């Protein structure tokens, strides 16, 4: 692996870790959904690993997720 590939892999790993840390409720909901639906949702092709973000509500043009992010 070249140093550029190593850099990119490290950057991707760090981004995934930040996502997991910031979206704990979405991860919990995904794990619960996996118990009742294959892939955890009805459209498994429409999300990327490690898990999808779960939306809680919309307000006008804004969306709010289960983890409190706008």
N, C-alpha and C positions, 0 to 999 in steps of 0.2 A: 504494500500500500504506500502510495506517495504521501509526502507531507501535506499536500493539498487535500487528498482524500481523507487523511487522518484529521485534518482541521475541520473539514465539512462534517465528518462523522461525529466529532466531538461537539460541534455546534448543534447538530441535529439532536444528539442525545441530551444536551443541556436544554434545548427548547422543549423536548418531550417531557423532561423532568419538571420544568416550570409549569407546563400545561397540567400535568398530573397534580402538582401541588396546589394550583389555583382552582381546580375544578373537582374537588373531592365529592361534592354532592352528585355531580353528573356521573362520576365513576360509580358511586353507590347505586344510583338508579340503573345504570347499565348492567351492573352485576345482578340486580334484582330482575331486570328484564330478561336476562339470559336464562333465567329459570323457567320462563313461560313461553319464550319465542326463540326460534332458531336465529342466532346472530344477535339477539336482543332487541330487534325491531323488525318491522315488516318490509323495510327497504334497505337491506344490508349493503347494497352497493353504493349508497349515498353518504357514507361517512368514512373517515380515515382513522386508523389506529392512533392512539391507544384506545380511545372511546369517543363517542359523539358528545357534544354539548347539549344538555337538555334545557329547552326553553320553558320558562315558567309563565310569562305573560307578555303581552304587547301593549304598548301605550302610544297611540298615534303611529309614527314611523319608527319608533324605538322597540327593541326587543330586550327582555331581561331574562337571564338564564337562572337556573336553580342555585347557582353559586353567588348570585347577587351582582353579576357583571352586566353592564348596559351594552 
